Amino acid sequence: MHKKEMYEIYERLGISRAALDIGFDAENALVDRFREIDETAEYNQAKILRAMQKNRVNAACFAATTGYGYNDMGREILEKVYADCFGSEAALVRPQITCGTHALAIALSANLLPGDELLCPAGGPYDTLEEVIGIRPSPCSLKEYGVRYRQVELKEDGTFDLDAIRSAINEKTKMVEIQRSKGYKTRPSFSVSQIGDLISFIRSIKPDIICMVDNCYGEFTEITEPTQVGADMAVGSLIKNPGGGLAPCGGYICGTKECVDRCAYRLSAPGLGQEVGANLGILTSLYQGLFISPQVVAGALKGAVFAAHIYEKLGFRTVPSSAEKRHDIIQAVELGSPEAMKAFCLGIQSAAPVDSYAAPEPWAMPGYDSEVIMAAGTFIQGSSIELSADGPMREPYAVYFQGGLTWHSAKTGILMSVQKLADAGIVKL
Ligand SMILES: *Cc1c(COP(=O)(O)O)cnc(C)c1O
C-alpha cells in the first residue's frame, strides 16, 4: 500500500497521521463485519438486477413524459421493479411524493376512514407523523377527519408489550404502524424478522388489520424487506436508501394491490389513481439510484460500524454498539456535551464535497423542543443517504450519524470528526 502517499493526501484534507492510524486500526478490526455487509449488498444487488431483467427494463423506460403522463412505460416498469424487489404485489414510486413524511401520510390517510382507529404498537411514531396523526394538533390531521389513535409503549427492556397490544386492539382498530428504524429514539431498531413476528401476533388477534411499516433507512440493510414477512405496506423516501443518492426526490409505497391502489387514488384523485403523473425526465436517476443502492447502503453501514468502533475506543457510548447487528444505517454517538456535538458536526461538514467551508450552528428548528444541530454537505438538498449528522442539543448530547455516498467518503467524515474533537481538546489521539 502507498502508506506515505495516503498520509499525505489525508493531511491535505486536514486529517492528521494520528487520526488516520486510528482509522487503519479500526478497519483491520472490522474485516469480518465488512465482509458480512458486502454479502448483504451482493445478495440485494442480484435481487435488483433480476427484477430489472424480469421486467425488461430498456432504453425507452428513461424517456421523459409531460402533462398527464398517460402511458408512461418507464414509470410503470419502475413500479413493477420496486414491487419485485420488495416482494410485494404492487408499488407506487413517484417524484410527486415529496418526501418520506408525505409517503407515510398518503399510506395512512388512504387506508383509514372516519371512525377507524390507528395503533402504534411499538412506541410513538416518527416526529413528523405526530402532526399527520394529530397527536400534535395540525390542520388536515387524521384526527380532524375523525380517525382515532392509540399507542402502546415498548417494555423497559425494549421488547414488544404483547399483553398491552392485545388489550389495545379493538373492533375499530383498522391499521397498525410500525417504525423499523429507531429515528431520534434510543431504542434499538427492529429487524425484519422481529417485525414479522409482531405482525403475526397482531394478525392472530385481528386477522384483517392493515400492517404498515415505516421503512425509512432500513431498505437493503438486510436481505428481506417487511413486505416479505406480512406487512401490507412498506413506505419510505427516495432521498434515503433506495434512491442510492441519485434520485433527486420522491417516495415509494410497496404493498398489496388493494392498499397501493388506494394510495394512488389519494395521491392523485379518485378515478385517476396510478394512471397519471408525468415523470419529467428523472426516471434514469430513479432506476440508476435503485440499481446502486445496495452498494451505497453497504458504504453507509460500514461507516456506521466504523464510527461505533472508533468512538467506543475513545470512551463514548454508541447505539448500536460496533458488535451489534444492523437493521438501519443510523449510528448514534452519545458525546456528552454541546461542545463535542459541535466539533463532531464540524468534522462531518468539513469532509463534505459540497458546502465544506460552512460551520454548523445549533438552531431552533420548527417542531422540536430544543435546538438542533445539523451537518450535511449534500448534492441533493436534505438527502440523508449522503454523509450527514444531526442531533438535539440536550442530554445525553447524542449525534445521529448516517450515510455517505461511498464508503471512503464516510470514512473521511468520521476521521475528520475525530480530528475536530482532538483539535477542540475533547479527546486525545
Ligand atoms: C426520515 C424519516 C421519516 C420522514 O422522512 P422525510 O423524508 O424526512 O419526511 C420518517 N420516518 C423515519 C424513521 C425517518 O427516518
The ligand as an SDF file (V2000), in Angstrom:
LIG
                    3D

 15 15  0  0  0  0  0  0  0  0999 V2000
  -36.6430   10.3660    7.5830 C   0  0  0  0  0  0  0  0  0  0  0  0
  -37.7250    9.6000    8.2480 C   0  0  0  0  0  0  0  0  0  0  0  0
  -39.0720    9.8890    8.0520 C   0  0  0  0  0  0  0  0  0  0  0  0
  -39.5470   11.0910    7.2900 C   0  0  0  0  0  0  0  0  0  0  0  0
  -38.9640   11.2900    6.0990 O   0  0  0  0  0  0  0  0  0  0  0  0
  -38.7860   12.7580    5.4830 P   0  0  0  0  0  0  0  0  0  0  0  0
  -38.3380   12.4220    4.1190 O   0  0  0  0  0  0  0  0  0  0  0  0
  -37.7660   13.4690    6.2950 O   0  0  0  0  0  0  0  0  0  0  0  0
  -40.1180   13.4220    5.5110 O   0  0  0  0  0  0  0  0  0  0  0  0
  -39.9940    9.0780    8.6570 C   0  0  0  0  0  0  0  0  0  0  0  0
  -39.6240    8.0470    9.4270 N   0  0  0  0  0  0  0  0  0  0  0  0
  -38.3320    7.7410    9.6630 C   0  0  0  0  0  0  0  0  0  0  0  0
  -37.9940    6.5880   10.5420 C   0  0  0  0  0  0  0  0  0  0  0  0
  -37.3460    8.5030    9.0750 C   0  0  0  0  0  0  0  0  0  0  0  0
  -36.0710    8.2010    9.2880 O   0  0  0  0  0  0  0  0  0  0  0  0
  1  2  1  0
  2  3  1  0
  2 14  2  0
  3  4  1  0
  3 10  2  0
  4  5  1  0
  5  6  1  0
  6  7  2  0
  6  8  1  0
  6  9  1  0
 10 11  1  0
 11 12  2  0
 12 13  1  0
 12 14  1  0
 14 15  1  0
M  END
$$$$
